Amino acid sequence: MSSPLIKHVTDASFDADVIQSNVPVLVDFWATWCGPCRAIAPILDELAGTYEGRLQIAKVDVDSNPDTPARLGVRGIPTLVIYKGGQVVATKVGALPKAQMVELINQYV
C-alpha cells in the first residue's frame, strides 16, 4: 500500500489535483501489472515524506483512468511527469533510481 501522502488521481480529478495545485506535482503514470512501476513505488513513498509540503506526488493508474494518459501522450509506463504552475516542466519514461529522481525533483522545488 502506498504512503498516505501520495494522492491517487483519476481522470475526473486530474485538473483539480495536478493542474491547479499550489505546489509542484510529480505524477506517476503506472499500472498494477507493470514490474518497473512496482519497483519505483517504495522510492516514491519515501520521497513523498521527504518533500512533504514542497511537492505533491500523485499516481494515475492508466488502466482505470485511460483518458488522461491518452490526452497527454503517455505511451510507456512508468512515466514520471512534473507539473509546476499547471505546466509540464519535465518528463521521464522508465524506472529511475532514487538518486536520479531526487536530482530531477530538486530542479523544481
Secondary structure, 3 states (H helix, E strand, C coil): CCCCCCEECCCCCHHHHHHCCCCCEEEEEECCCCHHHHHHHHHHHHHHHHCCCCCEEEEEECCCCCHHHHHHCCCCCCEEEEEECCEEEEEEECCCCHHHHHHHHHCCC
